[in-house]
Amino acid sequence: MIKSEPVKDAFLAVDRANYAPSSPYEDSPQGIGHRATISAPHMHANAAESLLPYLLPSKSATGRPRRVLDIGSGSGYLTHIFAELAGSDAVVVGVEHIDALRDLGESNMRKSPEGRELLASGRVRFRVGDGRKGWVEPETLNTVSTDPSATDAIEAGRNVAEKDPGGKNVGGAADESDAQGWDAIHVGAAAAELHDDLVRQLRRPGRMFIPVEDEGGMQYIWVVDKDVDGGIEKKRLYGVRYVPLTDAPKKN
Ligand code: SAH
């Protein structure tokens, strides 16, 4: 499943033993509690290969630092792989709807010196929120957009943030072309639909990798591309089996 050198190097650089509670080098998913699993390495490889053009640092003179969103970050393993690929000026955000799993991703990352450095530098952040709404990093709410069509979106995001000053669940619209949007969005749980909020939060250009369950209960990987003009192309690829992207369990 690993086809390119950068993905191979990233997989060699990140030890799955820090993220999988057992049999880390087997090509199978492993339970991590809370009905979640660390996906099988071959699915992580597929995701990284598919998103690669949007993960690697841009070579163009105008290239902006990468912004990558990993929804349902679970163990944190793929979040770390993304950070490895995206370069030293990138920001990679993992979003979980269960506090304990947010904490798990972060504590797994703390097991290695490289992981600790990613957290300390702010290049990787683990957040709590409903990933179906995407994610707006609180720090980006004050950035000024050069794209007038994005102003409403920024306002919408700011309003959400004010209602939720704890910074949790700052979902909502993002500035798709600029500071708030994402070059790559990975969804690690099966969605019921291709959530509009997620497509909106893709940068131009940008790509989303998302498993979606159809009405017959079959799950397929979809890849959604947004081009530089904002045009959207959706492609259904192969069948898969993921845990569902759901409401957060009620807290007692
Ligand atoms: N990429 C992770 C996959 C974990 S399993 C890994 O390989 O370790 C899928 C994860 O999605 C679970 O941890 C689950 O808690 C999370 N999840 C499910 N619904 C969610 C939602 N609405 N918002 C955010 N995370 C969600």
py3Dmol code that shows the C-alpha trace and the ligand (Angstrom):
import py3Dmol

protein = """\
ATOM      1  CA  MET A   1       0.000   0.000   0.000  1.00  0.00           C
ATOM      2  CA  ILE A   2       3.004   2.286   0.510  1.00  0.00           C
ATOM      3  CA  LYS A   3       3.946   3.550  -2.946  1.00  0.00           C
ATOM      4  CA  SER A   4       6.064   6.653  -2.426  1.00  0.00           C
ATOM      5  CA  GLU A   5       9.346   7.410  -0.683  1.00  0.00           C
ATOM      6  CA  PRO A   6       8.006  10.168   1.590  1.00  0.00           C
ATOM      7  CA  VAL A   7       5.243   7.901   2.914  1.00  0.00           C
ATOM      8  CA  LYS A   8       7.734   5.075   3.435  1.00  0.00           C
ATOM      9  CA  ASP A   9      10.087   7.424   5.293  1.00  0.00           C
ATOM     10  CA  ALA A  10       7.256   8.739   7.460  1.00  0.00           C
ATOM     11  CA  PHE A  11       6.149   5.213   8.374  1.00  0.00           C
ATOM     12  CA  LEU A  12       9.715   4.315   9.299  1.00  0.00           C
ATOM     13  CA  ALA A  13      10.063   7.482  11.377  1.00  0.00           C
ATOM     14  CA  VAL A  14       6.947   6.975  13.525  1.00  0.00           C
ATOM     15  CA  ASP A  15       6.914   3.901  15.782  1.00  0.00           C
ATOM     16  CA  ARG A  16       3.430   2.384  15.835  1.00  0.00           C
ATOM     17  CA  ALA A  17       4.324   0.723  19.164  1.00  0.00           C
ATOM     18  CA  ASN A  18       3.825   4.146  20.778  1.00  0.00           C
ATOM     19  CA  TYR A  19       0.251   4.217  19.496  1.00  0.00           C
ATOM     20  CA  ALA A  20      -1.092   0.631  19.392  1.00  0.00           C
ATOM     21  CA  PRO A  21      -1.661  -1.086  22.735  1.00  0.00           C
ATOM     22  CA  SER A  22      -0.816  -4.544  21.337  1.00  0.00           C
ATOM     23  CA  SER A  23       0.635  -6.221  18.223  1.00  0.00           C
ATOM     24  CA  PRO A  24       1.728  -2.862  16.789  1.00  0.00           C
ATOM     25  CA  TYR A  25       3.387  -4.335  13.692  1.00  0.00           C
ATOM     26  CA  GLU A  26       0.470  -6.502  12.574  1.00  0.00           C
ATOM     27  CA  ASP A  27      -1.564  -5.257   9.647  1.00  0.00           C
ATOM     28  CA  SER A  28      -4.820  -5.167  11.583  1.00  0.00           C
ATOM     29  CA  PRO A  29      -6.826  -2.657  13.596  1.00  0.00           C
ATOM     30  CA  GLN A  30      -6.404  -2.761  17.393  1.00  0.00           C
ATOM     31  CA  GLY A  31      -8.890  -1.669  20.067  1.00  0.00           C
ATOM     32  CA  ILE A  32      -7.926   1.516  21.941  1.00  0.00           C
ATOM     33  CA  GLY A  33     -10.977   1.713  24.241  1.00  0.00           C
ATOM     34  CA  HIS A  34     -14.208   3.716  23.965  1.00  0.00           C
ATOM     35  CA  ARG A  35     -15.250   1.503  21.012  1.00  0.00           C
ATOM     36  CA  ALA A  36     -12.494   3.072  18.958  1.00  0.00           C
ATOM     37  CA  THR A  37      -9.691   1.356  17.096  1.00  0.00           C
ATOM     38  CA  ILE A  38      -6.354   2.367  15.700  1.00  0.00           C
ATOM     39  CA  SER A  39      -6.928   1.602  12.030  1.00  0.00           C
ATOM     40  CA  ALA A  40      -4.877  -1.035  10.240  1.00  0.00           C
ATOM     41  CA  PRO A  41      -1.570   0.209   8.836  1.00  0.00           C
ATOM     42  CA  HIS A  42      -2.719  -0.478   5.270  1.00  0.00           C
ATOM     43  CA  MET A  43      -5.603   1.990   5.747  1.00  0.00           C
ATOM     44  CA  HIS A  44      -3.247   4.576   7.198  1.00  0.00           C
ATOM     45  CA  ALA A  45      -0.973   4.016   4.203  1.00  0.00           C
ATOM     46  CA  ASN A  46      -3.877   4.444   1.770  1.00  0.00           C
ATOM     47  CA  ALA A  47      -4.914   7.666   3.470  1.00  0.00           C
ATOM     48  CA  ALA A  48      -1.389   9.086   3.483  1.00  0.00           C
ATOM     49  CA  GLU A  49      -0.801   8.145  -0.178  1.00  0.00           C
ATOM     50  CA  SER A  50      -4.105   9.643  -1.244  1.00  0.00           C
ATOM     51  CA  LEU A  51      -3.589  12.927   0.600  1.00  0.00           C
ATOM     52  CA  LEU A  52       0.145  13.154  -0.160  1.00  0.00           C
ATOM     53  CA  PRO A  53       0.074  15.998  -2.732  1.00  0.00           C
ATOM     54  CA  TYR A  54      -1.747  18.101  -0.131  1.00  0.00           C
ATOM     55  CA  LEU A  55       0.499  17.061   2.759  1.00  0.00           C
ATOM     56  CA  LEU A  56       3.996  17.593   1.382  1.00  0.00           C
ATOM     57  CA  PRO A  57       5.326  21.132   1.762  1.00  0.00           C
ATOM     58  CA  SER A  58       4.455  23.137  -1.336  1.00  0.00           C
ATOM     59  CA  LYS A  59       7.446  23.775  -3.585  1.00  0.00           C
ATOM     60  CA  SER A  60       6.025  26.907  -5.197  1.00  0.00           C
ATOM     61  CA  ALA A  61       7.312  30.318  -4.149  1.00  0.00           C
ATOM     62  CA  THR A  62       3.874  31.282  -2.943  1.00  0.00           C
ATOM     63  CA  GLY A  63       3.381  27.998  -1.111  1.00  0.00           C
ATOM     64  CA  ARG A  64       1.806  28.416   2.294  1.00  0.00           C
ATOM     65  CA  PRO A  65       2.578  26.232   5.281  1.00  0.00           C
ATOM     66  CA  ARG A  66       0.348  23.174   5.237  1.00  0.00           C
ATOM     67  CA  ARG A  67      -2.717  22.936   7.435  1.00  0.00           C
ATOM     68  CA  VAL A  68      -3.963  19.407   8.006  1.00  0.00           C
ATOM     69  CA  LEU A  69      -7.051  18.210   9.891  1.00  0.00           C
ATOM     70  CA  ASP A  70      -7.331  14.642  11.234  1.00  0.00           C
ATOM     71  CA  ILE A  71     -10.901  14.017  12.388  1.00  0.00           C
ATOM     72  CA  GLY A  72     -11.328  11.073  14.761  1.00  0.00           C
ATOM     73  CA  SER A  73      -7.642  11.145  15.632  1.00  0.00           C
ATOM     74  CA  GLY A  74      -8.009   8.257  18.113  1.00  0.00           C
ATOM     75  CA  SER A  75      -4.577   6.834  18.880  1.00  0.00           C
ATOM     76  CA  GLY A  76      -2.851   9.847  17.281  1.00  0.00           C
ATOM     77  CA  TYR A  77      -0.722   7.640  15.037  1.00  0.00           C
ATOM     78  CA  LEU A  78      -1.882   9.003  11.698  1.00  0.00           C
ATOM     79  CA  THR A  79      -1.803  12.545  13.100  1.00  0.00           C
ATOM     80  CA  HIS A  80       1.908  11.984  13.758  1.00  0.00           C
ATOM     81  CA  ILE A  81       2.476  10.546  10.253  1.00  0.00           C
ATOM     82  CA  PHE A  82       0.784  13.633   8.760  1.00  0.00           C
ATOM     83  CA  ALA A  83       3.022  15.945  10.814  1.00  0.00           C
ATOM     84  CA  GLU A  84       6.059  14.000   9.633  1.00  0.00           C
ATOM     85  CA  LEU A  85       5.014  14.510   5.996  1.00  0.00           C
ATOM     86  CA  ALA A  86       3.813  18.091   6.181  1.00  0.00           C
ATOM     87  CA  GLY A  87       7.085  19.753   7.159  1.00  0.00           C
ATOM     88  CA  SER A  88       8.359  21.923   9.972  1.00  0.00           C
ATOM     89  CA  ASP A  89       6.118  24.919   9.297  1.00  0.00           C
ATOM     90  CA  ALA A  90       2.863  22.940   9.087  1.00  0.00           C
ATOM     91  CA  VAL A  91       0.017  22.759  11.589  1.00  0.00           C
ATOM     92  CA  VAL A  92      -1.723  19.406  12.075  1.00  0.00           C
ATOM     93  CA  VAL A  93      -4.853  19.277  14.236  1.00  0.00           C
ATOM     94  CA  GLY A  94      -6.389  16.052  15.538  1.00  0.00           C
ATOM     95  CA  VAL A  95     -10.045  16.275  16.596  1.00  0.00           C
ATOM     96  CA  GLU A  96     -11.794  13.790  18.885  1.00  0.00           C
ATOM     97  CA  HIS A  97     -15.267  13.914  20.375  1.00  0.00           C
ATOM     98  CA  ILE A  98     -14.260  11.863  23.425  1.00  0.00           C
ATOM     99  CA  ASP A  99     -12.029  13.708  25.916  1.00  0.00           C
ATOM    100  CA  ALA A 100     -10.219  10.523  26.926  1.00  0.00           C
ATOM    101  CA  LEU A 101      -9.277   9.798  23.313  1.00  0.00           C
ATOM    102  CA  ARG A 102      -8.063  13.330  22.758  1.00  0.00           C
ATOM    103  CA  ASP A 103      -5.847  12.776  25.798  1.00  0.00           C
ATOM    104  CA  LEU A 104      -4.766   9.355  24.510  1.00  0.00           C
ATOM    105  CA  GLY A 105      -3.524  10.776  21.218  1.00  0.00           C
ATOM    106  CA  GLU A 106      -1.530  13.401  23.058  1.00  0.00           C
ATOM    107  CA  SER A 107      -0.083  11.019  25.652  1.00  0.00           C
ATOM    108  CA  ASN A 108       0.904   8.530  22.936  1.00  0.00           C
ATOM    109  CA  MET A 109       2.692  11.329  21.105  1.00  0.00           C
ATOM    110  CA  ARG A 110       4.549  12.265  24.297  1.00  0.00           C
ATOM    111  CA  LYS A 111       6.220   8.836  24.333  1.00  0.00           C
ATOM    112  CA  SER A 112       8.850   9.878  21.776  1.00  0.00           C
ATOM    113  CA  PRO A 113      11.172  12.896  21.781  1.00  0.00           C
ATOM    114  CA  GLU A 114       9.983  13.808  18.262  1.00  0.00           C
ATOM    115  CA  GLY A 115       6.374  13.614  19.407  1.00  0.00           C
ATOM    116  CA  ARG A 116       7.062  15.821  22.421  1.00  0.00           C
ATOM    117  CA  GLU A 117       8.708  18.365  20.127  1.00  0.00           C
ATOM    118  CA  LEU A 118       5.682  18.357  17.784  1.00  0.00           C
ATOM    119  CA  LEU A 119       3.406  19.136  20.733  1.00  0.00           C
ATOM    120  CA  ALA A 120       5.699  21.711  22.343  1.00  0.00           C
ATOM    121  CA  SER A 121       6.112  23.627  19.086  1.00  0.00           C
ATOM    122  CA  GLY A 122       2.373  23.674  18.412  1.00  0.00           C
ATOM    123  CA  ARG A 123       2.850  21.868  15.102  1.00  0.00           C
ATOM    124  CA  VAL A 124       0.441  19.209  16.394  1.00  0.00           C
ATOM    125  CA  ARG A 125      -2.616  20.002  18.494  1.00  0.00           C
ATOM    126  CA  PHE A 126      -5.253  17.583  19.789  1.00  0.00           C
ATOM    127  CA  ARG A 127      -8.701  19.133  20.250  1.00  0.00           C
ATOM    128  CA  VAL A 128     -12.157  18.058  21.444  1.00  0.00           C
ATOM    129  CA  GLY A 129     -15.069  18.707  19.132  1.00  0.00           C
ATOM    130  CA  ASP A 130     -17.664  17.219  16.823  1.00  0.00           C
ATOM    131  CA  GLY A 131     -15.631  16.484  13.722  1.00  0.00           C
ATOM    132  CA  ARG A 132     -18.728  16.458  11.518  1.00  0.00           C
ATOM    133  CA  LYS A 133     -18.587  20.243  11.717  1.00  0.00           C
ATOM    134  CA  GLY A 134     -14.894  20.339  10.941  1.00  0.00           C
ATOM    135  CA  TRP A 135     -12.692  22.508  13.050  1.00  0.00           C
ATOM    136  CA  VAL A 136     -11.672  26.149  13.267  1.00  0.00           C
ATOM    137  CA  GLU A 137      -8.518  26.798  15.263  1.00  0.00           C
ATOM    138  CA  PRO A 138      -9.321  29.586  17.773  1.00  0.00           C
ATOM    139  CA  GLU A 139      -6.114  31.484  16.908  1.00  0.00           C
ATOM    140  CA  THR A 140      -7.242  31.870  13.296  1.00  0.00           C
ATOM    141  CA  LEU A 141     -10.419  33.733  14.250  1.00  0.00           C
ATOM    142  CA  ASN A 142      -8.522  37.007  14.425  1.00  0.00           C
ATOM    143  CA  THR A 143      -6.821  36.683  11.058  1.00  0.00           C
ATOM    144  CA  VAL A 144      -7.852  39.074   8.342  1.00  0.00           C
ATOM    145  CA  SER A 145      -8.875  37.447   5.100  1.00  0.00           C
ATOM    146  CA  THR A 146      -7.946  38.839   1.716  1.00  0.00           C
ATOM    147  CA  ASP A 147     -10.903  37.058   0.179  1.00  0.00           C
ATOM    148  CA  PRO A 148     -14.087  39.136   0.627  1.00  0.00           C
ATOM    149  CA  SER A 149     -16.336  36.105   0.117  1.00  0.00           C
ATOM    150  CA  ALA A 150     -14.772  34.542   3.197  1.00  0.00           C
ATOM    151  CA  THR A 151     -15.777  37.335   5.590  1.00  0.00           C
ATOM    152  CA  ASP A 152     -19.165  35.825   6.388  1.00  0.00           C
ATOM    153  CA  ALA A 153     -17.550  32.512   7.075  1.00  0.00           C
ATOM    154  CA  ILE A 154     -15.093  34.061   9.492  1.00  0.00           C
ATOM    155  CA  GLU A 155     -17.932  35.879  11.248  1.00  0.00           C
ATOM    156  CA  ALA A 156     -19.812  32.603  11.583  1.00  0.00           C
ATOM    157  CA  GLY A 157     -16.766  30.968  13.111  1.00  0.00           C
ATOM    158  CA  ARG A 158     -16.241  33.865  15.507  1.00  0.00           C
ATOM    159  CA  ASN A 159     -19.834  33.705  16.667  1.00  0.00           C
ATOM    160  CA  VAL A 160     -19.444  30.046  17.474  1.00  0.00           C
ATOM    161  CA  ALA A 161     -16.258  30.802  19.396  1.00  0.00           C
ATOM    162  CA  GLU A 162     -17.955  33.490  21.481  1.00  0.00           C
ATOM    163  CA  LYS A 163     -20.739  31.133  22.464  1.00  0.00           C
ATOM    164  CA  ASP A 164     -18.166  28.551  23.382  1.00  0.00           C
ATOM    165  CA  PRO A 165     -15.331  30.481  25.020  1.00  0.00           C
ATOM    166  CA  GLY A 166     -13.694  27.299  26.292  1.00  0.00           C
ATOM    167  CA  GLY A 167     -12.553  26.834  22.725  1.00  0.00           C
ATOM    168  CA  LYS A 168     -14.229  23.455  22.456  1.00  0.00           C
ATOM    169  CA  ASN A 169     -16.253  22.500  19.472  1.00  0.00           C
ATOM    170  CA  VAL A 170     -15.450  25.605  17.494  1.00  0.00           C
ATOM    171  CA  GLY A 171     -16.964  24.014  14.430  1.00  0.00           C
ATOM    172  CA  GLY A 172     -18.645  25.938  11.683  1.00  0.00           C
ATOM    173  CA  ALA A 173     -17.561  27.666   8.569  1.00  0.00           C
ATOM    174  CA  ALA A 174     -13.953  28.373   7.763  1.00  0.00           C
ATOM    175  CA  ASP A 175     -12.162  30.720   5.475  1.00  0.00           C
ATOM    176  CA  GLU A 176     -11.826  28.190   2.732  1.00  0.00           C
ATOM    177  CA  SER A 177      -9.069  29.842   0.813  1.00  0.00           C
ATOM    178  CA  ASP A 178      -6.904  31.074   3.557  1.00  0.00           C
ATOM    179  CA  ALA A 179      -5.900  31.015   7.163  1.00  0.00           C
ATOM    180  CA  GLN A 180      -8.655  28.826   8.602  1.00  0.00           C
ATOM    181  CA  GLY A 181      -9.022  26.232   5.872  1.00  0.00           C
ATOM    182  CA  TRP A 182      -7.274  22.901   5.456  1.00  0.00           C
ATOM    183  CA  ASP A 183      -5.111  21.586   2.623  1.00  0.00           C
ATOM    184  CA  ALA A 184      -5.998  18.047   3.656  1.00  0.00           C
ATOM    185  CA  ILE A 185      -8.842  16.689   5.770  1.00  0.00           C
ATOM    186  CA  HIS A 186      -8.721  13.057   6.871  1.00  0.00           C
ATOM    187  CA  VAL A 187     -11.766  11.481   8.480  1.00  0.00           C
ATOM    188  CA  GLY A 188     -11.004   8.327  10.465  1.00  0.00           C
ATOM    189  CA  ALA A 189     -14.605   7.198  11.074  1.00  0.00           C
ATOM    190  CA  ALA A 190     -17.471   6.422   8.705  1.00  0.00           C
ATOM    191  CA  ALA A 191     -19.699   9.442   8.056  1.00  0.00           C
ATOM    192  CA  ALA A 192     -23.382   9.283   7.138  1.00  0.00           C
ATOM    193  CA  GLU A 193     -22.818  11.858   4.412  1.00  0.00           C
ATOM    194  CA  LEU A 194     -20.177  14.057   2.792  1.00  0.00           C
ATOM    195  CA  HIS A 195     -20.673  16.784   5.374  1.00  0.00           C
ATOM    196  CA  ASP A 196     -20.906  20.213   3.716  1.00  0.00           C
ATOM    197  CA  ASP A 197     -19.098  21.890   6.598  1.00  0.00           C
ATOM    198  CA  LEU A 198     -16.074  19.729   5.883  1.00  0.00           C
ATOM    199  CA  VAL A 199     -16.075  20.415   2.148  1.00  0.00           C
ATOM    200  CA  ARG A 200     -16.424  24.130   2.871  1.00  0.00           C
ATOM    201  CA  GLN A 201     -13.378  24.050   5.138  1.00  0.00           C
ATOM    202  CA  LEU A 202     -11.117  22.705   2.395  1.00  0.00           C
ATOM    203  CA  ARG A 203      -8.648  25.215   1.041  1.00  0.00           C
ATOM    204  CA  ARG A 204      -8.505  25.897  -2.686  1.00  0.00           C
ATOM    205  CA  PRO A 205      -6.973  23.569  -3.672  1.00  0.00           C
ATOM    206  CA  GLY A 206      -7.552  20.928  -1.039  1.00  0.00           C
ATOM    207  CA  ARG A 207      -8.479  17.270  -0.645  1.00  0.00           C
ATOM    208  CA  MET A 208     -10.596  15.267   1.809  1.00  0.00           C
ATOM    209  CA  PHE A 209     -10.334  11.516   2.420  1.00  0.00           C
ATOM    210  CA  ILE A 210     -13.502  10.248   4.110  1.00  0.00           C
ATOM    211  CA  PRO A 211     -15.252   6.897   4.584  1.00  0.00           C
ATOM    212  CA  VAL A 212     -19.000   7.245   4.012  1.00  0.00           C
ATOM    213  CA  GLU A 213     -21.685   4.678   4.837  1.00  0.00           C
ATOM    214  CA  ASP A 214     -24.532   4.375   2.336  1.00  0.00           C
ATOM    215  CA  GLU A 215     -28.139   3.484   3.094  1.00  0.00           C
ATOM    216  CA  GLY A 216     -27.444  -0.191   2.518  1.00  0.00           C
ATOM    217  CA  GLY A 217     -24.821  -0.152   5.275  1.00  0.00           C
ATOM    218  CA  MET A 218     -21.909  -0.378   2.842  1.00  0.00           C
ATOM    219  CA  GLN A 219     -18.951   1.902   3.486  1.00  0.00           C
ATOM    220  CA  TYR A 220     -16.750   3.386   0.781  1.00  0.00           C
ATOM    221  CA  ILE A 221     -13.821   5.741   0.774  1.00  0.00           C
ATOM    222  CA  TRP A 222     -14.661   9.015  -0.954  1.00  0.00           C
ATOM    223  CA  VAL A 223     -12.087  11.518  -2.084  1.00  0.00           C
ATOM    224  CA  VAL A 224     -13.336  15.090  -2.446  1.00  0.00           C
ATOM    225  CA  ASP A 225     -11.133  17.548  -4.325  1.00  0.00           C
ATOM    226  CA  LYS A 226     -11.582  21.290  -4.303  1.00  0.00           C
ATOM    227  CA  ASP A 227      -9.741  23.062  -7.118  1.00  0.00           C
ATOM    228  CA  VAL A 228      -8.212  26.550  -7.093  1.00  0.00           C
ATOM    229  CA  ASP A 229     -11.502  28.056  -8.280  1.00  0.00           C
ATOM    230  CA  GLY A 230     -13.535  26.274  -5.633  1.00  0.00           C
ATOM    231  CA  GLY A 231     -14.871  23.594  -8.005  1.00  0.00           C
ATOM    232  CA  ILE A 232     -15.695  20.312  -6.268  1.00  0.00           C
ATOM    233  CA  GLU A 233     -15.089  16.797  -7.566  1.00  0.00           C
ATOM    234  CA  LYS A 234     -16.239  13.755  -5.570  1.00  0.00           C
ATOM    235  CA  LYS A 235     -14.964  10.256  -6.294  1.00  0.00           C
ATOM    236  CA  ARG A 236     -16.120   6.993  -4.706  1.00  0.00           C
ATOM    237  CA  LEU A 237     -13.279   4.498  -4.348  1.00  0.00           C
ATOM    238  CA  TYR A 238     -13.101   1.116  -2.589  1.00  0.00           C
ATOM    239  CA  GLY A 239     -15.206  -0.536   0.137  1.00  0.00           C
ATOM    240  CA  VAL A 240     -13.989  -0.288   3.751  1.00  0.00           C
ATOM    241  CA  ARG A 241     -15.064  -0.924   7.356  1.00  0.00           C
ATOM    242  CA  TYR A 242     -14.661   1.895   9.888  1.00  0.00           C
ATOM    243  CA  VAL A 243     -16.294   2.685  13.228  1.00  0.00           C
ATOM    244  CA  PRO A 244     -19.056   5.263  12.731  1.00  0.00           C
ATOM    245  CA  LEU A 245     -18.702   9.036  13.016  1.00  0.00           C
ATOM    246  CA  THR A 246     -21.357   9.657  15.663  1.00  0.00           C
ATOM    247  CA  ASP A 247     -22.705  11.854  18.420  1.00  0.00           C
ATOM    248  CA  ALA A 248     -20.405  11.922  21.425  1.00  0.00           C
ATOM    249  CA  PRO A 249     -21.510   9.499  24.154  1.00  0.00           C
ATOM    250  CA  LYS A 250     -23.390  11.173  27.022  1.00  0.00           C
ATOM    251  CA  LYS A 251     -21.265  11.986  30.048  1.00  0.00           C
ATOM    252  CA  ASN A 252     -22.480  10.759  33.444  1.00  0.00           C
TER     253      ASN A 252
END
"""
ligand_1 = """\
26
SAH
N -7.421 7.577 13.021
C -7.702 6.913 14.282
C -9.053 6.238 14.160
C -9.736 6.038 15.452
S -11.330 5.201 15.291
C -6.612 5.903 14.563
O -6.205 5.236 13.623
O -6.197 5.759 15.707
C -12.390 6.560 14.874
C -12.390 7.663 15.877
O -13.377 8.606 15.506
C -12.741 7.224 17.310
O -11.651 7.526 18.122
C -13.978 8.051 17.669
O -13.989 8.490 19.009
C -13.863 9.217 16.689
N -15.137 9.873 16.370
C -16.327 9.292 16.119
N -17.265 10.234 15.870
C -16.647 11.452 15.976
C -17.089 12.797 15.842
N -18.370 13.102 15.566
N -16.183 13.779 16.017
C -14.880 13.496 16.319
N -14.415 12.235 16.463
C -15.285 11.226 16.302
"""
view = py3Dmol.view(width=600, height=400)
view.addModel(protein, "pdb")
view.setStyle({"model": 0}, {"cartoon": {"style": "trace"}})
view.addModel(ligand_1, "xyz")
view.setStyle({"model": 1}, {"stick": {}})
view.zoomTo()
view.show()
